[in-house]
Amino acid sequence: MPLDIQEVAGLSDYAVASRYPGVSEPVEAGEYREAVDLAEAVVYWAEHVISLRSPDPIHPANPL
């Protein structure tokens, strides 16, 4: 995965904050934009990996 794993793991903090509001500090606009950019990069990477997979179940591609 070309993305920095530690940065991606940080997205979990936002999941917890949205599930349990009031437990953490409010997210500032810059933090929000960084999280959205990172999440979009993760989705882009995942879509790319999926697109590399062969539709042939007998001879699947190994994109990793």
Secondary structure in CASP SS format (residue, H / E / C, confidence):
PFRMAT SS
TARGET T0000
AUTHOR 0000-0000-0000
METHOD secondary structure of the structure
MODEL  1
M C 1.00
P C 1.00
L C 1.00
D C 1.00
I H 1.00
Q H 1.00
E H 1.00
V H 1.00
A H 1.00
G C 1.00
L H 1.00
S H 1.00
D H 1.00
Y H 1.00
A H 1.00
V H 1.00
A H 1.00
S H 1.00
R H 1.00
Y C 1.00
P C 1.00
G C 1.00
V C 1.00
S C 1.00
E C 1.00
P C 1.00
V C 1.00
E C 1.00
A H 1.00
G H 1.00
E H 1.00
Y H 1.00
R H 1.00
E H 1.00
A H 1.00
V H 1.00
D H 1.00
L H 1.00
A H 1.00
E H 1.00
A H 1.00
V H 1.00
V H 1.00
Y H 1.00
W H 1.00
A H 1.00
E H 1.00
H H 1.00
V H 1.00
I H 1.00
S H 1.00
L H 1.00
R C 1.00
S C 1.00
P C 1.00
D C 1.00
P C 1.00
I C 1.00
H C 1.00
P C 1.00
A C 1.00
N C 1.00
P C 1.00
L C 1.00
END
